[in-house]
Amino acid sequence: MKNLIALLFLILVSLSSDLYAQTSVSGIVYDRESKQRLGEVQIKNLSTNVLLFNDSRGEFNIRAQAGDRISIRKLGYVGDTLTFTNQQALIINLTPAVKRIDPVQVYGRRSPDDVLKEIKRDYKKAFDLAQPKDYFTVGPTGAGVSIDALYSLVSREAKNARRFTQHIERIHEENIVDFYFSPDLVRSLTDLEGEQLQVYMRLFRPSYEFISKANHYQLVQYIKSKYEVFKLHPNLRPLRELPDIKLDVNQKK
């Protein structure tokens, strides 16, 4: 019995010495970019496994002693771990895990796909003629050559229809570039106005290939990076377009 009492006494002494060595430390958690206080942040003393969450004002209070490792975690932020060295207060700055994109206003505009559908509806005959067809058919009397398919291949009307639909396809691609690389988006990211905005958009207009593969974040980064180039060369202007010159190669001397 005496041995049991002595053991309990030693345990209490050990616990009291540990509690005495620990101090209560206060802290605040901030967003590193916006400098706003962050709430609902998980604070854990890895040495004692004590876990708590800070309040809505970003403040917390945790017991620790010199050498304890303090873990700080919040969904959407890069976690951090620090060593407590008897600081009077812990000021913690967490970095967002995903880079924020500036908000962009979206105005009501017709999508390029809607425009293309309307053109296809209005010029249905031309698009039907331009569509590739099967040159061979199979009927009750066996396999044969499709007269309609041959006509659509060699007729002048069909050739004109194909040229027309190819022209519409190029316009559709340009409409897609205009839809995403819009003055409203560029203005919101660069603050350019008037002639400077027009010059920038002509100089750095992206290709259809880029627009068709890039996501919104990549497009925003493209616009911002080209704006940095534009600021270094404020007097840069696009080259004047040269007039089309048609040469008659069949003209006799």
Buried (B, 14 or more C-beta within 10 A) or exposed (E): EEEEEEEEEEEEEEEEEEEEEBEEBEBBBBBBEEEEBBBEBBBBBEBBEBEBEBEEEBBBEBBBBEEBEBBBBBEEBEEBEBEBEEBEEBEBBBEBEEEEEEEEEEEEEEEBEEBBEEBBEEBEEBBEBBEEBEBEBEEEEEEEEBEEBEEBBEEEEBBEBBEBBEEBEEBBBEBBBBBBBBBEBBBBBBEBEEEEBEBBBEBBBBEBEBBEEBEEEEBBBBBEEBBEEBEEEEEEEEEEEEEEEEEEEEEEE
